[in-house]
Every structure is written in C-alpha cells, then in structure tokens.
Amino acid sequence: MPATPASPSAELSASDGLLQTLLDVSLTGIILFRPVYSPAGNGEIIDLDYVRLNLAAQRMLQKPEYPATTFLTLYPNAEEAHIFSFYRDTFLTGKAGYHEAYYHYDGLDNYFHLSAQRSGELLVVSFTDTADHERSAVENALHESKVREQAARAEAELQRQQLYSVFEQAPAMICIFDGPQHVFQFVNPPYQALVGERPLLGMPIAEAMPELEGQPIFGLLDQVYQTGETFYAHEMLVQLDHANAAPQNLEKRYYNFIYQARHSLQGSIDGILVFAYDVTPQVQNRQQIQTLNEELAAANEELHASNEEFLGSNAELQQTQQLLQQLNQQLEMRVLERTQQVENALHEARQQREQLRMQKSLLQQILGQTPAAIATLSGPDHRFTFFNAQYQTLTSGRTQLGHTVADVLPEVVEQGFVDLLDNVYLTGESFEGVEMPALLYNSATGQNEPRFVDFVYQPLIDEEGQTHGILAFILDSTEKVHARQQVQALNEELAVINEELQATNEELQVTNEELGDTNNLLSRTNVDLDTFIYTASHDLKAPITNIEGLLHTLLDELPAASRQGDVPYILDLMHGSVDRFKRTIEHLTDISKLQQEHAQPATLVQLATVVEDVRLDLAPLLRETGAQLEVAVTSCPMVSFSEKNLRSVIYNLLSNALKYQHPLRAPRIRVRCQHTEAYLVLSVQDNGLGLNEQQQQNLFGMFQRFHTHVDGSGVGLYMVKKMVENVGGYISVESQENVGSTFFVYFPR
C-alpha cells in the first residue's frame, strides 16, 4: 500500500480540462480507487487505495481530496454493510454496478446510492447522499428500523448482563470460553474458587491453568469448538493446583460437566459454555464400597481354603458381597440418571440459533431440568418466582408461583427452614446445609416422611447490593446417608470377620508347624533315596561288567556249529539288555551327580552361543532329517545359569524334537526367548508327534517313555526339570497330538 496517494497528473491527462471542470462542479460524489492486492500474490483484493475525491465527495464524506489511508481503514464496517464486496466484485467483473446501502457507522448516518465502473486499473465510483435532501418515507422507515435495532442490541446486552448475574450467583461452576484459544470470558465464583485468587479472565485456559497439560481437557475443548458437538463428562478425573502452591502431586477430584458450543448470530461457533459440579464424594464412596468388596472377596477365599466348617460363613459373605454390588450398581444408576437428566436439559439449548435466545433457553434448561431441586424466592416473605420439576417432585407437587414457602410447605416452618431463609435475606450471607434431616409431606401416603437434604440458600443481590430474593439449590441425600449407614454396618461385620480370620490364622500356624515337621521328614527321606541311587549305580557297575565279559567269552568259545538257529538272535538280545542296563546305570549316576550339584554357582552365559554349539553338535541329525531350525534369542543375550547345565537343557529339547519327528513331514523347530517380570522364558516349538493330556501329566517323571520306536531311557526331561528347579525355575509343556509340542523353560531373572 503506497504511503501517499498518487498525483492526479499521473491518472488524468493535463489535456482533460473539461473532465476536471466536470468533476469540480458535479453535485454527485466521485471517487477514484486503486485496488490493494494480498501480499501472498494470489490476486485477492484486500482493500482500496484512494486516488482522488471530487469536491462533492469531499463535502459529503468530510475527507480531503487525497486521503492518506485506505478505504477499510476509514470505514471498517463497510464489509458488514456489503459496500466493500460491491466495489471488489464490480472491479473484478469489469461490468458497471449499482448498489444502495444504509451506513450508520464511523460518524455517518446516511442512505447512499452507489454506482461503480472499472476503468483500466482504477475503479470509478459515483454516489449520492440522502443527507443532502429530505429523506423519503422508505428511507425514514429504514432509519427508524436501524434505531430500533440498536435499541434491541442494547436490550440484548442488558439481558446478557442479567444472565451473567444469575450465573454469578448460581452454586454450580459456570464459565464461558471465547474463541479457538478458549479465553476465559466469564467465570462465576464457584468456578473461580477452583484456583483461589489465580487470575483467569482474559487469559487462555492453557496459560491460566498450565497444570492441565497432559490431561484430556484441552483436547476436549478443541473438539467441541471444531465440531459443535456437546461433550458430557461423567465423573472425569481433573487435577488442579487448587491452592496455587505448585505441589509435586496434584489433588484428585472428579467432576460431571458439560461443554456446550456457543454460536454467533450468523450460526458460527465463537465460544464454549461450561456447566460443572464436583462429584468427588460420590466417587470416593463408590471406591470405598469397591475396596470393601475386594476385602470381603479376599476374606471369603481365605475362609474357604482354611476349613470347610466356615462354608456357612462364606455363604453369608457372598450374600453381603452381592448386596454391596447391588448397592454399587444402584449408586451408579442414580449417577447415570442424573447425568442423563443434565444431558437432556442441554440438548434442546443446542438447537437455538440466536445467541441471546440460546443463552436464555440454556439457563431455563439448566434450572428446569438439572437433577437438583432449584427454586427462586422473592421478597422477605419468600414467594416462589421459579421452581424446576425436581423441586416440584420434592414438594409432592404443591409448589405454586406467587405463593410463600410458609403457605405451600407448612411442615417446614416448625423445622426452622423458614427462619434460615429469613436470616439469609436479612444478612445477605448464604447458608449451606449438609445431610440435614427434614420431614417432608408425601402425597402418596398422606404422611410426613423423614428425609435428608444437602442444600444452599444463596442470596440474590441486585445492582445496588441489596438482597431481593434467595436461590434455593437442594439435593436429596437420603439415599446417600442410607448408603453410608449400610457401609458402616458392613464395616462392623468386616471387623467380626477379621476376628474370625485371626483365629483361623492361629490354627493355620499350628498346621504350618506340622507341615514343617513333615517337610523335614521328607528331606531326610530324599537324602536316603539319593544315597541309595548313588550306591546302586556304583555297586551294579562291576556285576554288569562281568556279565558283559562273560558274554564276549561265551561268544568266542562257541563253535561255529553252535552259532546257528536262534542262538545269534538270543545273544544279540542279551547284548542289548546289557547295553540298556549300562545306560540305566549311567543315567542313575548322572541323576546322583545332579542331586549333589544342587548348589552349583550360576554365571552369565551367552544364550545364542550355547544354542549355536548345540546346533553344530546336532548338524548330522539335522541334515539326515531335513529339519529346519529357526533361532531368535537376541532379546535375551545373557542367561544366569550353569553353562554345562544350560547346554544339557538345550541339547535335550532339540534332540527330542528331532528324534520324535512326525513321519509325514520334515521337522520344523523354533527357538525363541522373551522376558517377563520375574523370568527369562526360553521356548522350543516343534511339529512332531505331540502328546495327549495323560502323557503331558507324566512327561517329566523318571524313566517315562511314550514312544518305543526311538532309543532312550526316559530320564532326559527329568534331569532338565531338576536342573531348572535347582535354581528356582520351572519347565512346562503345551502339546497337541499329531500337531506338535512347545516346551517353556523359566529361568529366574
């Protein structure tokens, strides 16, 4: 945009004297404009520079011949009045245009007739101002309409302030955000009390409440602002620095709240209305009940495991638990019903298009359909000026507008509630009652029934600071009090159960001592058994060696004629029996050594290296069977275990996977490793013969063999189990017959 307007000689030729004279004497205003384009270079016209005004235009607009500023700078409301768009479109189309506009901004209050035509790179505008002559009836009517519109706007602003005043005095937490940055435009005292003296108005929520970063609040506000869809929160956890002390751990509070998009008169979203109330006590009560449920369930399990004589008590505990669960469900249903009522109250308000009507309707919905009983009382005699459906229900349908509390609800006079209203009206100080007992008339029974109520009597203050009425905000807390009483009774029952558990624990202590004696006896028996195995394995070596020598001698001494018929076959059977007996003795020796190596120190062993060594040892068998071995143990590089024993574990599992292959397919073996919280888990999976459930139960016993077509003694997996258990681990198997097996070895971390 040029700093100074162009000289007229640059636009009009000096030879155009007749045109110059015509412009000067014309009674019609003439303006020459030059378009101002967007710096983005997209050809968009964003404003108009003045090139020149003739004398008539200078007089009607009270501007100099060469204004130094742009059109929209002088008349920013020209966009709203659609004058700028008329100029822009006329220039872009190149066609002459005509427009009428009433402009009552920026010091003008005139009805203009406008015509425009593009000339080269300039726009020529001719206009007349009705202020130069008497206005027509239509123009006067339009002027009066504009005046009425301004009065209506002022009235709307007054009503908006009155609405804000009601919001200020409401006991619920209410605030209004403006714009996409969610700037606090309005905050009532209960909402401000969330953060004490911390300033909120005029600040974006991200700056005013930075501790909400990482919580869902900012994202929810953005979602409502972008989509226009109302958000209903039920018992959402919100953590704030309520005392502005920057604690390390923020207090946990729970809220039910509604985010309702606010629309401008043009229908676009320009803000968000928030209505919230604190439901932390309800959530904590439910959590306490849930804790009691868990404690009762644990007590039930301990009693059942301790003695069958306590089955009767367990049944009573189960009934108590069911009662608690039903109570918990009832409490949750009540909260859901109340939340649904709030959602219904705000649903209709979302359909309003005009901002003032929408706000008034929203307030009517909040006061009329909120789950709390709400009424407004006027004057010192407390006459009803408003009450919602919940209040009418609480009073059995007796409330009537214009009547006093004493007339409509005579039973509350003697109970002191009218005296409380008198004191609030006289002092201007609010009164809050928590779980106060009250006798309220029930039209169904015709009797006064005891109830408990939480309520607030909030004085309504006028602009002069005088109390002119009272806002009554009441919640029926009868069910909450009864629930707490039930919790107290259950706590007493739990104390009795704890005494019974203590007696049971003493009995279990005696039982544990007896089990300790039994374990000591078993330990001595195991030692004797190990000694027997060791002795047997050594004492049998010499006789079996002698038998093997005698067989060789017999074979050497037999004449050739005697080596016919069944003799060679019988000799082979005898040699086979001797070999199997020798292998059994060797396995007994290994088992004996394994028992003696119980305390063998563990070291950090590279798992991948041990697996590779075993693969090289089994390479001939892998080639012979055509097996495919897949190894993926990089996630467990080191294992705390005896290296010799780890090699035995892996060798046994891999060799078994090859020996017990399925006859119809080549072996496929997968070796994997993963971490759990307490163990490093090595898995070996194959596609071999598999095991049925009975075989799986006996798989890790000594001398257990299920397939006779493969040589073996049945002690390999028993020794693997012993090696792993000696260091505090264990082994398990998952298998399906004719599909394959997966062995899991759990090494302590």
C-alpha positions in Angstrom: 0.0 0.0 0.0 1.6 3.3 -1.0 2.4 5.8 1.8 1.0 8.8 -0.2 -1.7 8.9 -2.9 -0.8 9.2 -6.5 -0.7 12.7 -8.0 -3.8 13.4 -10.2 -1.5 14.2 -13.1 -0.4 10.6 -13.0 -4.0 9.5 -13.5 -5.6 12.3 -15.5 -4.1 13.9 -18.5 -3.4 17.6 -18.3 -5.4 18.0 -21.6 -8.6 16.7 -19.9 -9.5 20.2 -18.6 -13.2 19.7 -19.4 -13.3 16.5 -17.3 -11.5 18.3 -14.5 -14.2 21.0 -14.6 -17.0 18.5 -14.7 -15.7 16.7 -11.6 -15.4 20.0 -9.7 -19.0 21.2 -10.5 -20.7 17.8 -10.1 -23.2 17.6 -7.3 -22.6 13.8 -7.3 -19.7 12.5 -5.2 -16.9 10.9 -7.4 -14.2 8.7 -6.0 -11.2 7.1 -7.8 -9.9 3.9 -6.2 -6.9 1.7 -6.9 -7.1 -2.0 -5.6 -4.8 -3.2 -2.9 -3.8 -6.8 -3.5 -2.8 -9.5 -1.0 1.0 -9.8 -0.4 0.5 -13.6 -0.9 0.4 -13.0 -4.7 -2.8 -14.8 -5.3 -4.6 -11.8 -6.8 -7.0 -11.3 -3.9 -8.2 -7.7 -3.4 -8.0 -7.0 0.3 -8.5 -3.1 0.3 -8.8 0.0 -1.8 -6.4 3.0 -2.0 -7.9 6.5 -2.6 -6.6 8.1 -5.8 -8.9 11.2 -5.6 -12.2 12.7 -4.3 -14.1 15.4 -6.1 -15.5 18.4 -4.2 -18.9 16.9 -3.7 -17.4 13.7 -2.3 -15.1 15.8 0.0 -18.1 17.7 1.3 -20.4 14.6 1.9 -17.6 12.4 3.4 -15.8 15.3 5.2 -12.5 13.9 3.8 -9.6 15.6 1.9 -9.1 15.4 -1.8 -6.3 12.8 -1.4 -7.0 10.7 1.8 -3.8 9.2 3.1 -5.4 6.0 4.4 -7.2 3.1 2.8 -11.0 2.6 2.4 -11.3 -0.1 5.0 -9.1 1.8 7.5 -11.5 4.7 7.3 -14.7 2.6 7.2 -14.0 -0.8 8.8 -17.8 -1.5 8.9 -18.0 -1.3 5.1 -17.5 -5.1 4.9 -20.5 -5.8 7.2 -22.6 -3.3 5.1 -21.6 -5.2 1.9 -20.2 -2.0 0.3 -16.6 -3.3 0.0 -17.7 -6.5 -1.6 -19.8 -4.4 -4.1 -16.7 -2.4 -5.1 -14.4 -5.5 -5.3 -16.8 -7.6 -7.4 -17.5 -4.7 -9.8 -13.8 -4.2 -10.4 -13.2 -8.0 -10.9 -16.1 -8.4 -13.4 -15.5 -5.2 -15.3 -19.2 -4.5 -15.5 -21.0 -1.4 -14.3 -22.8 -2.0 -11.0 -25.4 -0.2 -8.8 -26.0 -0.6 -5.0 -28.0 1.0 -2.2 -26.7 1.0 1.4 -27.6 2.5 4.7 -24.4 3.3 6.6 -24.7 4.3 10.2 -21.1 3.8 11.4 -17.9 5.7 11.7 -19.6 9.1 12.1 -22.1 8.6 9.2 -25.8 8.0 9.4 -26.8 8.2 5.7 -28.5 6.3 2.9 -26.3 6.1 -0.1 -27.0 5.4 -3.8 -23.8 3.9 -5.3 -22.7 3.2 -8.9 -19.3 1.9 -10.0 -17.4 1.0 -13.2 -13.9 -0.2 -13.8 -11.6 2.0 -15.9 -8.2 0.3 -16.6 -6.5 -0.3 -13.3 -8.9 2.2 -11.4 -12.4 1.9 -10.1 -14.7 4.9 -10.6 -17.4 5.4 -8.0 -20.3 7.8 -8.2 -22.6 8.3 -5.2 -25.3 10.4 -3.8 -26.1 11.0 -0.1 -29.7 11.4 1.1 -28.5 13.7 3.8 -28.3 16.4 1.1 -32.1 16.4 0.6 -35.2 15.4 2.5 -35.4 11.7 3.1 -38.2 9.6 1.6 -40.7 7.7 3.6 -38.8 4.5 2.9 -35.5 6.0 4.0 -37.1 7.3 7.2 -38.6 3.9 7.8 -35.2 2.3 7.3 -33.6 4.8 9.6 -36.2 4.1 12.3 -35.6 0.4 11.8 -31.9 0.8 12.4 -32.5 2.8 15.6 -34.8 0.1 16.9 -32.2 -2.5 16.0 -29.6 -0.6 18.1 -32.1 -0.3 21.0 -32.7 -4.0 20.7 -29.0 -4.7 20.8 -28.7 -2.6 24.0 -31.6 -4.5 25.5 -30.0 -7.8 24.5 -26.7 -6.6 26.1 -28.7 -5.8 29.3 -30.3 -9.2 29.3 -26.9 -10.8 28.8 -25.6 -9.0 31.8 -28.6 -10.1 33.8 -28.0 -13.7 32.7 -24.3 -13.3 33.8 -25.6 -12.1 37.1 -27.7 -15.2 37.6 -24.6 -17.3 36.6 -22.5 -15.4 39.1 -24.9 -16.4 41.9 -25.5 -20.0 40.9 -23.9 -22.6 43.2 -22.8 -24.7 40.2 -19.4 -24.0 38.5 -20.0 -22.0 35.3 -17.6 -20.3 32.9 -17.7 -19.1 29.2 -14.7 -19.5 26.8 -14.3 -17.2 23.9 -12.5 -18.0 20.6 -10.4 -21.0 19.5 -7.8 -20.3 22.2 -10.6 -20.7 24.8 -10.0 -17.4 26.5 -11.9 -17.0 29.8 -14.7 -14.5 29.1 -16.8 -15.2 32.2 -16.1 -17.1 35.4 -18.6 -17.4 38.3 -17.4 -17.5 42.0 -17.7 -21.3 42.4 -15.5 -21.8 39.2 -13.0 -19.2 40.4 -12.8 -21.0 43.8 -11.2 -23.9 42.0 -7.9 -22.0 41.8 -8.4 -19.4 44.6 -7.0 -15.9 43.7 -5.3 -17.0 40.5 -6.4 -14.6 37.6 -8.5 -16.3 34.9 -10.5 -13.6 32.9 -9.0 -12.6 29.6 -6.5 -15.5 29.7 -6.4 -18.7 27.5 -7.0 -21.7 29.6 -3.6 -23.2 28.6 -1.9 -20.2 30.2 -4.3 -19.8 33.2 -4.3 -23.5 34.1 -1.0 -24.9 32.8 -1.2 -27.9 35.1 -4.0 -29.3 32.8 -1.3 -30.1 30.2 -1.3 -33.9 29.6 -4.9 -34.2 30.8 -7.8 -34.5 28.3 -9.3 -31.0 28.9 -7.6 -29.1 26.2 -8.3 -31.7 23.5 -12.0 -31.9 24.5 -12.4 -28.1 24.3 -10.8 -28.1 20.8 -13.1 -31.0 19.7 -16.3 -29.2 20.9 -15.1 -25.9 19.2 -14.3 -27.6 15.9 -17.3 -30.0 15.7 -20.0 -28.1 17.6 -21.0 -31.4 19.3 -21.8 -31.2 23.0 -19.5 -33.2 25.3 -20.8 -34.7 28.6 -18.2 -35.8 31.1 -19.2 -38.3 33.8 -17.0 -38.5 36.9 -13.9 -37.4 35.0 -10.7 -37.0 37.0 -9.3 -33.4 36.8 -6.2 -32.4 38.8 -5.7 -28.7 39.5 -3.4 -26.7 41.7 -6.3 -25.5 43.9 -4.1 -23.7 46.5 -1.7 -22.3 43.9 1.2 -23.9 45.8 2.7 -25.9 42.9 2.7 -29.3 44.8 4.5 -32.3 43.4 1.3 -34.3 43.3 -1.9 -32.6 42.4 -5.1 -33.4 44.3 -7.5 -35.8 42.6 -11.0 -34.6 42.1 -13.9 -35.9 40.0 -16.4 -33.8 38.1 -19.6 -34.1 36.0 -19.5 -31.3 33.4 -20.9 -30.3 30.0 -19.1 -28.5 27.2 -21.7 -26.7 25.0 -20.7 -24.8 21.8 -21.8 -21.2 21.7 -22.9 -19.9 18.3 -22.9 -16.4 16.9 -26.0 -14.8 15.3 -24.5 -15.9 12.0 -24.5 -19.5 13.2 -20.7 -20.0 13.5 -19.1 -21.3 16.7 -17.4 -18.5 18.7 -17.1 -19.9 22.2 -17.9 -22.7 24.7 -20.3 -22.7 27.7 -19.2 -24.9 30.7 -21.5 -26.2 33.5 -19.9 -28.4 36.1 -20.3 -29.7 39.6 -18.0 -31.7 41.9 -18.9 -35.4 42.4 -15.7 -36.3 44.3 -17.6 -37.5 47.4 -19.8 -39.8 45.3 -16.8 -41.3 43.5 -14.9 -41.8 46.8 -17.9 -43.5 48.4 -18.1 -45.9 45.4 -14.4 -46.6 45.6 -14.7 -47.3 49.3 -17.5 -49.7 48.6 -15.4 -51.3 45.8 -12.5 -51.7 48.3 -14.9 -53.4 50.8 -16.0 -55.7 48.0 -12.4 -56.7 47.3 -11.6 -57.2 51.1 -14.7 -59.3 51.5 -13.8 -61.4 48.4 -10.3 -62.0 49.8 -11.7 -62.9 53.2 -14.1 -65.4 51.5 -11.3 -67.1 49.7 -9.1 -67.4 52.9 -12.0 -68.8 54.9 -12.9 -71.3 52.1 -9.3 -72.5 51.9 -8.8 -72.8 55.6 -11.7 -75.0 56.7 -14.9 -76.4 55.2 -16.6 -75.7 58.5 -16.7 -72.0 57.5 -18.9 -72.7 54.4 -21.9 -71.2 56.2 -20.0 -68.0 56.9 -18.8 -67.9 53.3 -22.4 -68.0 52.1 -23.2 -65.1 54.3 -20.2 -63.2 53.0 -21.3 -63.9 49.4 -24.8 -62.5 50.2 -23.1 -59.5 51.7 -20.9 -59.1 48.6 -24.0 -59.3 46.4 -25.7 -56.7 48.5 -22.7 -54.4 48.1 -22.6 -55.0 44.4 -26.3 -54.2 44.1 -25.8 -51.1 46.2 -22.9 -50.1 44.0 -25.0 -50.6 40.8 -27.8 -48.6 42.3 -25.5 -45.8 43.1 -24.0 -45.8 39.6 -27.5 -46.0 38.1 -28.5 -42.9 40.1 -25.4 -41.0 38.9 -26.1 -42.1 35.3 -29.7 -41.0 35.6 -28.7 -37.6 37.0 -26.1 -37.2 34.3 -28.7 -38.1 31.6 -31.1 -35.5 33.0 -28.4 -32.9 32.6 -27.7 -34.0 29.0 -31.4 -33.8 28.2 -31.5 -30.3 29.8 -28.8 -29.1 27.5 -29.8 -30.9 24.3 -32.7 -28.5 23.4 -30.5 -25.5 24.1 -28.1 -26.6 21.4 -30.8 -26.2 18.7 -31.2 -22.4 19.3 -29.7 -20.2 16.5 -29.7 -16.8 18.0 -27.2 -16.1 20.7 -29.4 -14.3 23.2 -32.3 -16.8 22.8 -29.8 -19.7 23.1 -28.4 -18.4 26.4 -31.8 -17.7 27.9 -33.0 -21.2 26.8 -29.8 -22.8 28.1 -30.3 -21.2 31.6 -34.0 -22.3 31.6 -32.9 -25.9 30.7 -30.2 -25.9 33.4 -32.5 -24.6 36.1 -35.5 -26.6 34.9 -34.1 -30.0 34.3 -30.9 -30.2 36.4 -31.1 -33.2 38.8 -31.0 -30.8 41.8 -34.2 -29.2 43.1 -33.9 -25.4 42.3 -36.3 -22.6 43.2 -36.0 -18.8 43.4 -37.8 -16.9 46.2 -38.6 -13.2 46.1 -39.1 -10.7 48.9 -38.9 -11.0 52.7 -41.9 -13.4 52.8 -40.1 -15.7 50.3 -42.6 -16.0 47.4 -41.9 -18.5 44.6 -40.9 -16.9 41.4 -39.4 -20.0 39.8 -39.1 -23.7 40.5 -38.0 -26.7 38.4 -39.5 -30.1 38.1 -37.2 -31.6 40.7 -38.3 -29.1 43.2 -42.0 -29.8 42.4 -41.3 -33.5 42.9 -39.5 -32.9 46.2 -42.6 -31.0 47.5 -45.1 -33.5 46.1 -46.5 -31.1 43.5 -47.6 -28.4 46.0 -45.4 -25.5 44.9 -47.2 -22.6 43.2 -45.8 -19.4 41.7 -46.6 -16.3 43.8 -47.2 -18.3 47.0 -45.0 -18.2 50.0 -42.9 -21.0 51.4 -44.9 -21.0 54.6 -48.2 -21.3 52.7 -47.1 -24.1 50.4 -44.9 -26.1 52.8 -46.3 -25.5 56.3 -44.4 -28.5 57.7 -41.0 -26.8 57.2 -41.9 -23.8 59.3 -41.6 -25.6 62.7 -38.4 -27.3 61.5 -36.6 -23.9 61.2 -36.1 -23.8 57.5 -38.1 -20.5 57.1 -36.0 -19.0 59.9 -32.9 -19.9 57.9 -34.4 -18.1 54.8 -35.2 -15.0 57.0 -31.6 -14.9 58.2 -30.1 -15.3 54.7 -32.4 -12.5 53.4 -31.5 -10.1 56.3 -27.8 -10.8 56.4 -27.1 -11.4 52.7 -24.9 -14.4 53.7 -25.5 -17.7 52.1 -26.3 -20.8 54.2 -25.2 -24.4 53.3 -26.8 -27.4 54.9 -25.2 -30.9 54.7 -27.3 -34.0 55.2 -29.8 -32.1 57.3 -32.9 -34.1 58.5 -36.3 -32.9 57.3 -39.9 -34.1 57.5 -41.5 -33.6 54.1 -45.0 -34.4 53.1 -45.6 -37.3 50.8 -48.8 -37.1 48.8 -48.8 -40.8 48.1 -49.0 -41.7 51.8 -50.5 -38.5 53.1 -47.8 -38.5 55.8 -44.7 -36.5 56.6 -41.7 -38.7 55.9 -38.1 -38.3 57.2 -35.6 -37.3 54.5 -32.0 -36.0 54.4 -31.1 -33.0 52.2 -28.0 -31.1 51.1 -28.9 -27.5 50.3 -27.6 -24.0 49.7 -29.7 -20.8 50.4 -27.9 -18.2 48.1 -29.0 -14.5 48.4 -29.8 -12.8 45.1 -28.2 -9.4 45.1 -29.4 -6.5 42.9 -27.2 -3.9 41.3 -27.4 -1.7 44.4 -26.1 -4.5 46.6 -29.4 -5.2 48.2 -30.9 -8.7 48.7 -34.1 -9.0 46.7 -34.5 -12.8 46.8 -33.0 -16.2 47.5 -31.8 -19.0 45.3 -32.6 -22.5 46.8 -30.4 -25.3 45.5 -31.4 -28.6 47.1 -30.1 -32.2 46.6 -32.0 -35.2 48.2 -29.2 -37.0 50.0 -31.4 -39.6 51.7 -30.1 -42.4 49.6 -26.5 -41.3 50.2 -27.0 -41.2 54.0 -28.6 -44.6 54.0 -25.8 -46.0 51.8 -23.2 -44.6 54.3 -25.1 -46.2 57.1 -25.1 -49.5 55.3 -21.3 -49.1 54.7 -20.8 -48.5 58.4 -22.8 -51.7 59.2 -20.7 -53.7 56.7 -17.6 -52.3 58.3 -18.7 -53.7 61.7 -19.5 -57.1 60.0 -16.0 -56.9 58.5 -14.4 -56.4 61.9 -16.2 -59.5 63.2 -14.9 -61.4 60.1 -11.4 -60.2 60.8 -11.5 -61.6 64.3 -12.6 -64.9 62.9 -9.7 -64.7 60.4 -7.3 -64.1 63.2 -8.4 -67.2 64.9 -8.2 -69.1 61.7 -4.6 -67.8 61.1 -3.6 -69.2 64.5 -5.0 -72.6 63.5 -3.1 -72.3 60.2 0.1 -71.5 62.1 -0.2 -74.8 64.1 -0.8 -76.6 60.8 2.3 -75.0 59.2 4.4 -76.2 62.1 3.1 -79.7 61.5 3.9 -79.3 57.8 7.4 -78.2 58.7 8.0 -81.4 60.6 6.6 -83.4 57.6 9.0 -81.5 55.2 12.0 -82.3 57.4 11.0 -86.0 57.3 10.7 -85.8 53.5 14.1 -84.1 53.3 15.7 -87.0 55.2 13.9 -89.5 53.0 15.2 -87.7 49.9 18.8 -87.8 51.3 18.4 -91.6 51.9 17.0 -92.0 48.4 19.9 -90.1 46.8 22.3 -92.3 48.8 20.6 -95.4 47.6 20.7 -94.2 43.9 24.4 -93.4 44.3 25.2 -96.7 45.9 23.1 -98.7 43.4 24.7 -97.1 40.4 28.2 -97.8 41.7 27.6 -101.3 43.1 25.9 -102.5 39.9 28.7 -101.5 37.6 31.0 -104.4 38.5 28.4 -107.2 38.1 27.1 -105.9 34.7 30.7 -105.5 33.5 31.4 -109.1 34.5 28.2 -110.3 32.7 29.3 -108.4 29.6 32.8 -110.0 29.7 31.2 -113.5 30.1 29.1 -112.9 27.0 32.1 -111.9 25.0 34.0 -115.0 26.3 30.9 -117.2 25.5 30.8 -115.8 22.0 34.5 -116.5 21.5 34.2 -120.1 22.9 31.1 -121.2 21.0 32.0 -123.4 18.0 30.7 -122.2 14.6 28.2 -125.1 14.5 26.6 -123.8 17.6 26.0 -120.3 16.2 23.1 -121.3 14.1 19.3 -121.1 14.6 18.1 -118.8 17.5 21.5 -118.6 19.2 22.7 -115.5 17.4 19.4 -113.8 18.0 19.4 -114.7 21.7 23.0 -113.4 22.0 22.0 -110.1 20.4 19.1 -109.8 22.8 21.5 -110.4 25.7 24.0 -107.8 24.5 21.1 -105.3 24.0 19.9 -105.9 27.6 23.4 -105.4 28.9 23.8 -102.2 26.9 20.4 -100.9 28.2 21.4 -101.8 31.8 24.7 -100.0 31.4 22.9 -96.8 30.1 20.4 -97.0 33.0 23.4 -97.2 35.5 25.0 -94.2 33.7 21.7 -92.2 34.0 21.4 -93.1 37.7 25.0 -91.9 38.1 24.1 -88.6 36.3 21.0 -88.2 38.5 23.1 -88.8 41.6 25.6 -86.2 40.4 22.8 -83.8 39.6 21.5 -84.1 43.2 25.0 -83.4 44.5 25.4 -80.3 42.2 22.3 -78.6 43.6 24.4 -75.6 44.8 26.4 -75.3 41.6 27.1 -71.5 41.1 25.4 -69.7 38.2 27.2 -67.5 35.8 26.1 -65.2 33.0 26.1 -67.3 29.8 25.6 -66.1 26.2 22.4 -68.0 25.2 23.0 -67.6 21.4 26.5 -69.1 21.7 25.2 -72.2 23.6 22.4 -72.7 21.1 24.9 -72.4 18.2 27.2 -75.0 19.8 24.3 -77.5 20.2 23.3 -76.9 16.6 26.8 -77.8 15.4 26.7 -81.0 17.5 23.3 -81.9 16.0 24.2 -80.9 12.4 24.4 -84.5 11.1 21.0 -85.3 12.6 19.6 -82.0 11.2 20.8 -82.9 7.7 19.6 -86.5 8.0 16.0 -85.5 8.9 15.9 -82.4 6.6 15.0 -80.3 9.7 14.5 -76.5 9.6 15.8 -74.8 12.7 14.8 -71.1 13.4 16.6 -69.3 16.3 15.5 -65.9 17.6 17.1 -65.3 21.1 18.6 -61.8 20.6 16.1 -60.3 23.1 17.8 -62.5 25.8 21.5 -62.2 25.2 22.6 -63.4 28.7 21.2 -66.1 31.0 22.2 -66.6 34.7 22.7 -70.4 34.8 25.4 -73.1 34.8 26.8 -73.2 31.3 27.2 -77.0 31.4 23.6 -77.4 32.6 22.3 -74.9 30.1 23.9 -76.9 27.3 22.3 -80.1 28.6 18.8 -78.4 28.7 19.0 -77.1 25.1 20.6 -80.4 23.8 17.8 -82.5 25.3 15.0 -80.3 24.0 16.5 -80.0 20.4 17.4 -83.7 20.1 14.0 -84.8 21.3 12.4 -82.5 18.7 14.4 -84.3 16.0 14.0 -87.9 17.4 10.3 -87.7 17.8 9.5 -86.2 14.4 6.3 -86.9 12.6 6.7 -89.5 9.8 4.7 -87.4 7.3 6.6 -84.1 7.5 10.1 -82.7 7.9 10.9 -81.3 11.4 10.5 -77.6 11.9 11.9 -76.3 15.2 11.6 -72.7 16.5 13.7 -71.4 19.4 12.5 -68.2 21.0 13.2 -66.2 24.1 11.3 -63.4 25.9 11.3 -61.5 29.2 8.6 -61.5 31.9 8.6 -59.6 35.2 10.2 -62.5 37.1 11.6 -64.9 34.5 13.5 -65.2 31.3 11.5 -67.7 29.2 13.1 -70.0 26.6 10.6 -71.8 24.3 11.3 -74.7 21.9 8.5 -75.5 19.5 8.3 -78.4 17.1 5.8 -80.0 14.7 6.5 -83.6 15.7 4.3 -86.4 17.2 2.9 -84.4 20.0 1.4 -85.7 23.3 -2.0 -86.3 24.7 -3.2 -84.9 28.1 -2.3 -88.1 30.0 1.2 -88.2 28.6 1.7 -84.5 29.4 0.9 -85.1 33.1 3.6 -87.8 33.4 6.1 -86.3 30.9 8.8 -85.1 33.4 8.8 -88.2 35.6 11.9 -90.5 35.9 12.1 -93.3 33.2 9.0 -92.0 31.4 8.9 -93.1 27.7 5.8 -92.9 25.4 7.4 -93.9 22.0 9.3 -97.2 21.7 10.5 -96.7 18.1 13.2 -94.4 19.4 16.1 -95.4 21.7 16.1 -93.7 25.1 15.9 -94.2 28.9 13.2 -91.7 29.9 15.5 -89.6 32.2 16.4 -86.7 29.9 13.5 -84.5 30.6 13.5 -85.5 34.3 17.1 -84.2 34.5 16.2 -81.0 32.6 13.4 -80.4 35.1 15.8 -81.0 38.1 18.4 -78.7 36.7 16.0 -75.8 36.2 14.2 -76.3 39.6 17.6 -76.4 41.4 18.0 -72.6 40.6 14.3 -71.7 41.4 12.9 -72.1 37.8 10.5 -74.5 36.3 9.6 -76.1 32.9 6.2 -76.6 31.3 4.8 -78.0 28.0 1.9 -77.3 25.7 1.2 -80.1 23.2 -1.4 -81.5 20.8 -1.2 -85.0 19.5 -0.1 -85.3 15.8 0.4 -81.5 15.7 3.5 -80.8 17.8 4.8 -79.6 21.2 6.2 -76.4 22.8 8.4 -76.5 25.8 8.8 -73.4 28.1 11.8 -73.1 30.3 11.5 -70.4 33.0 14.9 -69.1 34.3 14.8 -66.7 37.3 16.0 -63.2 36.4 
